[in-house]
Amino acid sequence: MQNKDFYPDPKEKLDASDDFASFLQAEGGGDLAPLSRAPIQGAVKIAFWGLRLYIVAMLILVTIGFTHGMH
């Protein structure tokens, strides 16, 4: 016999909202704190600018390839 926990019926919808609510209440969780975006600094900022420049260069090369490839 298959264990329903490990092999659920694919036709049956799983409603975990009550389980999650009881878990959150048991763990003392309340409202979730709002998230804010972390500032990008240092080497990560340089890497992102490098990726942007790489993408622009590749777009230029692809454009040149398409225009010179059509005869």
Steps between C-alpha positions, in 0.01 A plus 500: 500500500633843404547763767292806408764734645762384253282406203207744482227451244580740212127565446452610860569864588725557799379778730779590739367838607357365829820310575712807434275720714524258791878477457533878494286535811694228685834660416387841621510660158286801435501741214799466275745788492509693174799429280711766339747475217863479604727763346743371239854604585862447406604212278142391440415839353808482275406147389146610409634791295741261330211269411303792357796603284548139388134474397521825302818381326339167411191675363723719282691196372179311424362801315819530296489127428141513378554806281816363338356153469212608276616516137 
